[in-house]
Amino acid sequence: MSKQYETVIGLEVHVELATKTKIFCGCSTEFGGAPNTHTCPVCTGQPGSLPVLNKQVVEYAMAIGVATNCDITPICKFDRKNYFYPDNPQNYQISQLYLPIAHDGYVEIEINGKKKKVRIHEMHMEEDAGKLIHDEWTNSSLVDYNRSGVPLVEIVSEPDMRNADEVMAYLEKLRLIIQYLGASDAKLHEGSMRADVNLSVREVGTEEFGTRTEMKNLNSFKAIARAIEGETKRQIELIEDGRKVVQETRRWDDNKESSHAMRSKEDAKDYRYFPEPDLVPISISKEWISEIKEKQPELREEKLARYKEEFEIPKYDAEILTGSKHLADIFEETTKLSGKPKKVSNWLMVEGLRLVKENNMEMEDIHFKPASLAIIIDLVDKGEINNQVAKEVFELVFKEDIDPEKYIEEKGLKSVNDTDELKKVVEEIIANNPKSVEDYHNGKEKAIGFLVGQTMKAMKGKANPGIVNKLLKELL
């Protein structure tokens, strides 16, 4: 009988914090910008330059710690992690090893109705390194220090996950917590959230962990899932062949769907950590922690419960709407203006999601004014525009953020509610379609749909369908 194996997975998640300036200097953290323009003596490691800690970094890190049930370390401090690499200007990174800002927390995930806690070992603050760009044309490497000194929080989990589904659920939960806190936009494809996967396999039933490898270069949920699958298979094959799994750092190539060894795995001793002499320890009082707790916004779970209770919208809709903090904000703002939560939800769920999908967008890329959607819903309810016109106008609001009222006025799209005017058109349609009239009189209800359609066509879509229906029935 062949042996059964299980995968043991822990994650190191790096999150770029949403501060305007870097962790130890006043340079901009904005994404993009010409290479080496968001730099100064501090973040390029010039001799004699001194770091000054950005308070907002500490507050964001504390907020994430509190939201993930961690204990906040009352006295925490920075350490130097020494390593030599071209994108690391000082030849050390300011990080936290001995007294990280938060520790011993957990995130609860749910898979197929079963809940599970993924424990968080610790969370520490650190500075990001620069970015190396390898130019194959000139066979040289260039370095951009714009990212150097951008504040990061590294969240280290315990090896509590057993498959890709649990990893996805954990990352998604973490991402939403961080986005709801406003601590980071946590976009994997832009690198503001990055995950390194520590993975080992062992025989089912054994207590002891196998030898783990760490996989880097994972910038999408799909790549992470594929990397887990690929590395699990590779390690099982090695064990089955009687060979050893080597503890090393591997780089995942998503195009080839395989990984290759980068370097043997370092331990803390290899980095020769020592306390950062240029920064004083941070004293975190109980009052400061209470202040952070009081400022915590409503997180997704609380929002979900409230939506079902307060707005009586279906569970599925509530899950989609709260699955993006940005979409939830648009929903709430529009609902506040229109007072019609179910209709707002329907518009966002049907037309909104259709346009997001068609335009290959992220939810965070939606940028129309909630007031515009509230106006469209109101005009449909008053019968001033019909659904067809409303959809056309919403699409333009969604893509170009136009003023809906102005557009409807300029294009003459208001519904014709004048019964006398409509009666003339309906009479003409009846006269021109004797076959459909006969079908209707013979009990074919569908025939009226055709006549409504013909009337709408004649009126260029501007007739009020309710009035047209009523008139047809009366005249027939």
C-alpha positions as CSV (number, residue, x, y, z in Angstrom):
1,M,0.0,0.0,0.0
2,S,1.4,3.4,-1.0
3,K,2.2,5.9,1.8
4,Q,-0.2,8.8,2.4
5,Y,1.4,12.2,2.8
6,E,0.2,15.6,4.2
7,T,1.5,19.0,3.5
8,V,2.5,21.4,6.3
9,I,2.5,25.1,5.3
10,G,3.4,28.3,7.1
11,L,3.4,31.7,5.5
12,E,5.5,34.9,5.7
13,V,3.4,37.7,4.4
14,H,4.9,41.1,3.7
15,V,2.5,44.1,3.6
16,E,3.5,47.5,2.4
17,L,1.9,50.1,4.7
18,A,-0.2,52.9,3.3
19,T,1.9,55.8,4.8
20,K,2.6,58.8,2.6
21,T,6.3,58.7,3.6
22,K,8.9,56.0,4.2
23,I,9.6,54.3,7.6
24,F,12.7,56.3,8.5
25,C,12.7,59.4,6.3
26,G,10.4,61.9,4.6
27,C,10.6,60.4,1.0
28,S,7.4,59.6,-0.8
29,T,6.1,56.0,-0.8
30,E,4.1,56.5,-4.0
31,F,4.1,53.5,-6.4
32,G,5.8,54.3,-9.7
33,G,7.9,57.4,-10.3
34,A,11.1,57.7,-12.3
35,P,13.9,55.4,-10.9
36,N,15.7,56.9,-7.8
37,T,13.6,60.0,-7.6
38,H,11.9,59.1,-4.2
39,T,15.2,59.0,-2.4
40,C,17.4,60.8,0.1
41,P,20.7,60.1,2.1
42,V,18.8,58.0,4.7
43,C,17.0,55.6,2.3
44,T,20.1,55.2,0.1
45,G,22.3,54.4,3.1
46,Q,24.7,57.4,3.0
47,P,27.3,57.5,5.8
48,G,26.3,59.7,8.7
49,S,22.6,59.8,7.9
50,L,20.3,58.9,10.8
51,P,16.8,57.2,10.7
52,V,13.8,58.8,12.4
53,L,10.8,56.5,13.0
54,N,7.5,57.3,11.3
55,K,4.8,57.0,14.1
56,Q,2.0,56.1,11.6
57,V,3.9,52.9,10.8
58,V,3.7,51.8,14.4
59,E,0.0,52.7,14.6
60,Y,-0.8,50.7,11.4
61,A,1.2,47.7,12.7
62,M,-0.6,47.9,16.1
63,A,-4.0,48.1,14.3
64,I,-3.2,44.9,12.3
65,G,-2.0,43.2,15.5
66,V,-5.2,44.1,17.4
67,A,-7.4,43.0,14.5
68,T,-5.6,39.6,14.3
69,N,-5.9,38.9,18.0
70,C,-2.2,39.4,18.7
71,D,-0.6,40.6,22.0
72,I,1.1,43.9,21.5
73,T,4.7,44.1,22.9
74,P,4.9,46.9,25.4
75,I,8.6,47.6,24.8
76,C,9.6,46.7,21.3
77,K,12.8,47.6,19.4
78,F,14.6,47.4,16.1
79,D,17.5,45.2,15.1
80,R,20.0,45.2,12.2
81,K,19.8,42.2,9.9
82,N,23.1,42.1,8.0
83,Y,23.4,40.9,4.5
84,F,25.1,42.1,1.3
85,Y,23.0,42.6,-1.8
86,P,23.0,45.4,-4.3
87,D,19.4,46.4,-3.6
88,N,20.2,46.8,0.1
89,P,22.0,50.2,0.3
90,Q,23.3,50.0,3.9
91,N,24.3,46.3,3.6
92,Y,21.8,45.8,6.5
93,Q,18.1,46.0,6.9
94,I,16.4,47.6,9.9
95,S,14.0,44.9,11.1
96,Q,12.8,43.4,14.4
97,L,14.0,40.0,15.7
98,Y,14.1,39.9,19.5
99,L,11.1,42.1,20.4
100,P,8.6,42.3,17.5
101,I,5.7,44.7,17.8
102,A,3.0,41.9,18.0
103,H,2.9,38.1,18.7
104,D,0.7,35.1,19.5
105,G,-2.4,36.0,17.5
106,Y,-4.7,34.1,15.1
107,V,-7.0,34.5,12.2
108,E,-10.1,32.3,11.9
109,I,-10.8,30.8,8.5
110,E,-13.8,28.8,7.2
111,I,-13.5,26.0,4.6
112,N,-16.7,24.1,3.5
113,G,-18.5,25.3,6.7
114,K,-15.7,24.2,9.0
115,K,-13.9,26.8,11.1
116,K,-10.2,26.7,11.8
117,K,-7.7,29.0,13.6
118,V,-4.5,29.8,11.8
119,R,-2.1,31.0,14.5
120,I,0.2,34.0,14.0
121,H,3.6,33.5,15.5
122,E,4.7,37.1,15.3
123,M,4.4,40.4,13.4
124,H,7.3,42.8,12.9
125,M,8.0,46.1,11.3
126,E,10.8,46.6,8.8
127,E,12.0,48.6,5.8
128,D,11.8,47.3,2.3
129,A,14.8,46.9,0.0
130,G,15.3,48.6,-3.4
131,K,14.5,46.8,-6.7
132,L,17.0,45.2,-8.9
133,I,16.3,45.3,-12.7
134,H,18.3,42.9,-14.8
135,D,18.8,44.3,-18.3
136,E,19.5,41.4,-20.7
137,W,20.2,43.8,-23.6
138,T,23.2,45.3,-22.0
139,N,23.9,42.3,-19.8
140,S,23.9,44.5,-16.6
141,S,21.9,45.0,-13.5
142,L,20.4,48.3,-12.5
143,V,19.0,49.3,-9.1
144,D,16.1,51.5,-8.2
145,Y,16.0,52.7,-4.6
146,N,12.5,54.2,-4.7
147,R,11.1,51.2,-2.8
148,S,14.1,51.2,-0.3
149,G,12.8,52.3,3.1
150,V,9.1,51.7,2.3
151,P,7.5,50.5,5.5
152,L,6.6,46.8,5.8
153,V,4.9,44.6,8.3
154,E,5.9,41.0,8.1
155,I,3.2,38.6,9.4
156,V,4.7,35.1,10.2
157,S,2.1,32.3,10.7
158,E,2.6,29.0,12.5
159,P,2.7,26.0,10.2
160,D,-1.0,25.4,10.7
161,M,-2.2,25.2,7.0
162,R,-2.5,21.8,5.3
163,N,-3.5,22.7,1.7
164,A,-3.8,25.5,-0.9
165,D,-7.5,26.1,0.0
166,E,-6.6,26.9,3.6
167,V,-3.7,29.1,2.4
168,M,-6.1,31.0,0.1
169,A,-8.7,31.5,2.9
170,Y,-6.0,32.8,5.3
171,L,-4.5,35.2,2.8
172,E,-8.0,36.5,1.7
173,K,-9.0,37.0,5.3
174,L,-5.7,38.8,6.1
175,R,-6.0,40.9,3.0
176,L,-9.6,42.0,3.8
177,I,-8.6,42.9,7.5
178,I,-5.7,45.0,6.3
179,Q,-7.8,46.8,3.6
180,Y,-10.7,47.5,6.0
181,L,-8.2,49.0,8.4
182,G,-6.9,51.2,5.6
183,A,-3.4,50.0,6.6
184,S,-2.5,49.0,3.0
185,D,-4.3,48.5,-0.4
186,A,-2.8,44.9,-0.1
187,K,-2.6,44.4,-3.9
188,L,-0.7,41.3,-4.8
189,H,-0.1,42.2,-8.4
190,E,1.5,45.6,-7.4
191,G,3.6,43.9,-4.8
192,S,2.0,45.7,-1.8
193,M,1.2,42.3,-0.4
194,R,3.7,39.5,-0.9
195,A,3.7,35.9,0.4
196,D,6.6,33.5,0.9
197,V,5.5,29.9,1.4
198,N,7.3,27.6,3.8
199,L,6.3,24.1,2.9
200,S,7.2,20.5,4.0
201,V,5.6,17.1,3.6
202,R,5.3,14.3,6.1
203,E,3.6,10.9,6.3
204,V,0.0,11.1,7.6
205,G,0.0,10.3,11.3
206,T,3.6,11.4,12.1
207,E,4.1,14.2,14.6
208,E,7.5,15.3,13.3
209,F,7.8,18.0,10.6
210,G,9.6,17.2,7.3
211,T,12.4,19.4,5.9
212,R,10.9,22.7,4.7
213,T,11.7,24.8,1.7
214,E,10.8,28.5,1.3
215,M,9.3,29.7,-2.0
216,K,9.5,33.3,-3.2
217,N,8.3,35.3,-6.2
218,L,4.6,34.7,-5.6
219,N,2.4,37.6,-6.7
220,S,-1.1,36.1,-7.2
221,F,-3.4,33.7,-5.5
222,K,-3.3,31.4,-8.5
223,A,0.6,31.4,-8.5
224,I,0.6,30.5,-4.8
225,A,-1.9,27.6,-5.3
226,R,0.2,26.3,-8.3
227,A,3.5,26.7,-6.3
228,I,2.0,24.7,-3.4
229,E,0.9,21.9,-5.7
230,G,4.2,21.9,-7.6
231,E,6.4,21.9,-4.5
232,T,4.3,19.2,-2.7
233,K,4.7,16.9,-5.7
234,R,8.5,17.6,-5.9
235,Q,9.1,16.8,-2.3
236,I,7.0,13.6,-2.3
237,E,8.9,12.4,-5.4
238,L,12.2,13.0,-3.6
239,I,11.1,11.1,-0.5
240,E,9.7,8.2,-2.6
241,D,13.0,8.0,-4.4
242,G,14.9,7.8,-1.1
243,R,16.5,11.2,-1.6
244,K,16.6,14.0,0.9
245,V,14.7,17.3,0.8
246,V,17.2,20.1,1.2
247,Q,16.3,23.1,3.3
248,E,16.6,26.0,0.8
249,T,15.0,29.1,-0.7
250,R,13.4,28.4,-4.0
251,R,12.1,30.7,-6.7
252,W,8.8,29.9,-8.3
253,D,8.5,30.4,-12.1
254,D,4.8,30.7,-12.8
255,N,5.2,30.5,-16.6
256,K,7.1,27.2,-16.4
257,E,5.1,26.1,-13.4
258,S,8.2,24.9,-11.6
259,S,10.7,26.1,-9.0
260,H,14.5,26.2,-8.8
261,A,16.9,26.6,-5.9
262,M,18.1,30.1,-5.2
263,R,20.2,29.6,-2.1
264,S,20.5,27.4,1.0
265,K,18.1,28.6,3.7
266,E,19.7,31.0,6.2
267,D,19.1,31.0,9.9
268,A,19.0,34.0,12.2
269,K,22.7,33.4,13.1
270,D,23.7,33.9,9.4
271,Y,22.3,37.5,9.5
272,R,24.4,38.4,12.6
273,Y,21.5,40.4,14.1
274,F,22.3,43.1,16.7
275,P,20.2,45.9,18.3
276,E,19.8,48.9,16.0
277,P,22.0,51.6,17.7
278,D,20.4,54.6,15.9
279,L,16.8,54.0,17.1
280,V,15.5,54.0,20.7
281,P,13.1,51.3,21.9
282,I,9.4,52.0,21.5
283,S,7.3,52.2,24.6
284,I,3.7,51.2,24.0
285,S,1.3,52.1,26.8
286,K,-2.0,50.5,27.6
287,E,-3.6,53.8,26.8
288,W,-2.1,53.9,23.3
289,I,-3.4,50.3,22.7
290,S,-6.9,51.3,23.9
291,E,-6.8,54.3,21.6
292,I,-6.0,52.1,18.6
293,K,-8.8,49.6,19.6
294,E,-11.3,52.5,19.8
295,K,-10.3,53.6,16.3
296,Q,-10.8,50.2,14.7
297,P,-13.4,50.3,12.0
298,E,-16.2,47.8,11.4
299,L,-14.5,44.8,9.9
300,R,-16.0,42.4,7.3
301,E,-17.7,39.9,9.7
302,E,-19.5,42.7,11.6
303,K,-20.5,44.4,8.3
304,L,-21.9,41.1,6.9
305,A,-24.0,40.5,10.0
306,R,-25.3,44.1,9.9
307,Y,-26.1,44.0,6.1
308,K,-28.3,40.9,6.6
309,E,-30.0,42.4,9.6
310,E,-30.4,46.1,8.6
311,F,-30.8,45.9,4.8
312,E,-32.4,42.4,4.4
313,I,-30.3,41.6,1.4
314,P,-29.4,38.0,0.4
315,K,-26.4,36.4,2.1
316,Y,-24.7,35.9,-1.3
317,D,-25.0,39.6,-2.2
318,A,-23.8,40.7,1.2
319,E,-20.7,38.5,0.9
320,I,-19.9,39.9,-2.6
321,L,-20.5,43.5,-1.4
322,T,-18.3,43.2,1.7
323,G,-15.7,41.2,-0.2
324,S,-14.2,44.5,-1.2
325,K,-14.0,47.4,1.3
326,H,-14.3,49.8,-1.7
327,L,-17.5,48.2,-3.0
328,A,-19.0,48.1,0.5
329,D,-18.3,51.9,0.8
330,I,-20.0,52.6,-2.6
331,F,-23.0,50.5,-1.5
332,E,-23.4,52.2,1.8
333,E,-23.0,55.7,0.4
334,T,-25.5,55.1,-2.4
335,T,-27.9,53.5,0.1
336,K,-27.6,56.5,2.4
337,L,-28.5,58.8,-0.4
338,S,-31.3,56.7,-2.0
339,G,-32.7,54.8,1.0
340,K,-33.2,51.8,-1.2
341,P,-30.6,49.1,-0.2
342,K,-32.1,46.2,-2.2
343,K,-32.2,48.3,-5.4
344,V,-28.6,49.6,-4.9
345,S,-27.5,46.0,-4.2
346,N,-29.2,44.8,-7.4
347,W,-27.6,47.5,-9.6
348,L,-24.1,46.8,-8.2
349,M,-24.4,43.0,-8.3
350,V,-25.8,42.8,-11.8
351,E,-24.7,45.8,-13.9
352,G,-21.7,46.8,-11.7
353,L,-20.1,43.3,-11.6
354,R,-20.9,42.8,-15.4
355,L,-18.9,46.0,-16.2
356,V,-16.1,45.1,-13.8
357,K,-15.7,41.7,-15.6
358,E,-16.1,43.1,-19.1
359,N,-13.4,45.7,-18.5
360,N,-11.1,43.3,-16.7
361,M,-11.0,45.5,-13.6
362,E,-10.5,45.1,-9.9
363,M,-13.3,46.2,-7.5
364,E,-10.8,48.9,-6.3
365,D,-10.7,50.4,-9.8
366,I,-14.4,51.5,-9.6
367,H,-14.5,55.3,-9.4
368,F,-18.0,56.6,-10.1
369,K,-19.9,58.9,-7.6
370,P,-22.4,57.0,-5.5
371,A,-24.7,60.0,-5.9
372,S,-25.0,59.3,-9.7
373,L,-26.3,55.7,-9.1
374,A,-28.7,57.1,-6.4
375,I,-30.1,59.6,-9.1
376,I,-30.5,56.8,-11.7
377,I,-32.5,54.6,-9.2
378,D,-34.7,57.6,-8.3
379,L,-35.4,58.5,-11.9
380,V,-36.4,54.8,-12.7
381,D,-38.7,54.8,-9.6
382,K,-40.4,58.0,-10.7
383,G,-40.9,56.6,-14.2
384,E,-38.8,59.4,-15.7
385,I,-36.5,57.0,-17.4
386,N,-37.0,53.3,-18.2
387,N,-34.7,50.4,-17.4
388,Q,-33.1,50.3,-20.8
389,V,-32.1,54.0,-20.6
390,A,-31.0,53.6,-17.0
391,K,-28.6,50.8,-18.0
392,E,-27.2,52.9,-20.9
393,V,-26.7,55.9,-18.5
394,F,-25.2,53.7,-15.7
395,E,-22.6,52.3,-18.1
396,L,-21.4,55.8,-19.0
397,V,-21.5,56.8,-15.3
398,F,-19.4,53.7,-14.5
399,K,-16.8,54.3,-17.3
400,E,-16.7,58.1,-17.5
401,D,-18.3,59.3,-14.3
402,I,-20.7,61.5,-16.3
403,D,-23.5,63.7,-14.7
404,P,-26.6,61.4,-15.3
405,E,-29.2,64.2,-15.2
406,K,-27.3,66.4,-17.6
407,Y,-26.8,63.5,-20.0
408,I,-30.4,62.5,-19.9
409,E,-31.5,66.1,-20.5
410,E,-29.1,66.7,-23.4
411,K,-29.9,63.4,-25.2
412,G,-33.6,63.8,-24.6
413,L,-33.9,60.4,-22.9
414,K,-36.7,61.1,-20.5
415,S,-39.6,58.7,-20.7
416,V,-42.7,59.8,-22.6
417,N,-45.5,59.6,-20.0
418,D,-48.0,61.6,-22.0
419,T,-50.9,59.2,-22.4
420,D,-52.5,61.0,-25.4
421,E,-49.2,61.0,-27.3
422,L,-48.6,57.3,-26.5
423,K,-52.1,56.4,-27.4
424,K,-51.7,57.6,-31.0
425,V,-48.5,55.4,-31.4
426,V,-50.1,52.4,-29.8
427,E,-53.2,52.7,-32.1
428,E,-50.8,52.8,-35.1
429,I,-48.9,49.7,-33.9
430,I,-52.2,47.8,-33.4
431,A,-53.4,48.8,-36.9
432,N,-50.0,47.6,-38.5
433,N,-49.9,44.2,-36.7
434,P,-53.2,42.5,-37.3
435,K,-51.6,39.0,-36.9
436,S,-50.3,39.8,-33.3
437,V,-53.7,41.3,-32.4
438,E,-55.5,38.1,-33.6
439,D,-52.9,35.9,-31.6
440,Y,-53.6,38.0,-28.5
441,H,-57.4,37.6,-28.9
442,N,-56.8,33.8,-29.3
443,G,-55.2,33.7,-25.9
444,K,-51.6,34.0,-26.8
445,E,-50.3,36.3,-24.0
446,K,-46.9,36.5,-25.6
447,A,-48.3,38.5,-28.5
448,I,-48.6,41.6,-26.2
449,G,-44.9,41.5,-25.5
450,F,-44.2,41.8,-29.2
451,L,-46.6,44.8,-29.5
452,V,-44.9,46.5,-26.5
453,G,-41.5,46.0,-28.2
454,Q,-42.8,47.5,-31.4
455,T,-44.1,50.5,-29.5
456,M,-40.8,51.0,-27.7
457,K,-39.0,50.8,-31.0
458,A,-41.3,53.4,-32.5
459,M,-40.7,55.6,-29.5
460,K,-36.8,55.0,-29.7
461,G,-36.9,53.4,-26.3
462,K,-38.3,56.5,-24.5
463,A,-41.9,55.3,-23.8
464,N,-42.9,54.3,-20.3
465,P,-43.3,50.5,-20.6
466,G,-46.0,50.5,-17.8
467,I,-48.2,53.0,-19.6
468,V,-47.7,51.2,-23.0
469,N,-48.7,47.9,-21.5
470,K,-51.8,49.4,-19.9
471,L,-52.9,51.2,-23.1
472,L,-52.4,48.1,-25.2
473,K,-54.6,46.0,-22.9
474,E,-57.3,48.7,-22.9
475,L,-57.3,49.2,-26.7
476,L,-57.1,45.4,-27.4
